[in-house]
Amino acid sequence: MGNWTEPILWRWIHPEKRRWYLVWVGLDLFGDRVLIRAWGSLDSRRGGEKREIPASEAEIDKRLHAIARQRRRRGYVVCGGSP
């Protein structure tokens, strides 16, 4: 992957549990790369969000692949982006 000059957005849905999950990588207002994970229900506004500032592009790659692998194992299907 590497060279994160453009924002990235990956989305997953768990159809049976009616849940969604997304990962966004981009720059914050201070110019730092940030990885944002968000999740919630398709049936309500409840959900959560977590922000991380990865130390390097290699760490971004590692985190994105780990998240995509975990989403697949838990029954989520990709509905946007390209994990």
N, C-alpha and C positions, 0 to 999 in steps of 0.2 A: 504494500500500500504506500506508505511514506508520503512525504512532502505535502503536508496539510495546508495548502494555501487557500483552498476554497472550503466553505462550511460543508459538513457532511450530516446527513440525517438518515438514520435507519429506523424502521418501524416494524413491529411484530404485533400479531393478534393471536389470542388463544380463543378460538371460536366456541368451544364447549363451555369454558369458564367465563366467557364474555369479558375478557381482560385485554388491555393493550400495554405496550411497552415501547419506549423510544430512546434512542441515543442520538445526541447532537454533539458534534465537535466543531468548534469555531473559535473566534477571538472574542475576548471580553472587552470592556471599555478601556482597559489598561494595556491592551495588546497582548495579553497572555493567552495561550491556548487553553481552552477549557473543555472538559468532557461533561456533558449533562445527561443524566439518566432520569427518565420520568416514567411513571406507571399509573394505572388506574383501571376503573371499570368502564365498560361501554354503556352501562345502564345508569350510572350516576356520575356526579362530579367529584367523587372521592378519589384520592390518589396521592402520590408523593413525588418528590424530586430530590436528587442528590447531585452535587457539583463536585468535580475533581479538577485539579490543575496538574496534569501529568508533567513529569520532569523532562521528557524527551518524546520525539516522534516514535521511537521504538516502543516506549511505554504505551503510547496511544494505540499503536498496532496491536500490542499484546492485550490491552484491556478490551479493545473492540472484538477481537477474535474470541476471547474468553466469554464475553457477554453473549455473542452470537451462538457459541457452542452451548452455553447454559440455557438460552431461550429455546433452542431446538430440543434439548433434552427434556425440557419441561412442557413440550407440546405446542409451543408457539410457532406460527408460520409467518414468513416474511410478507409484509404487505406494502413495503416501500423501501427504497434504498437498495443496497447490494452487499449484504454480509456474506 
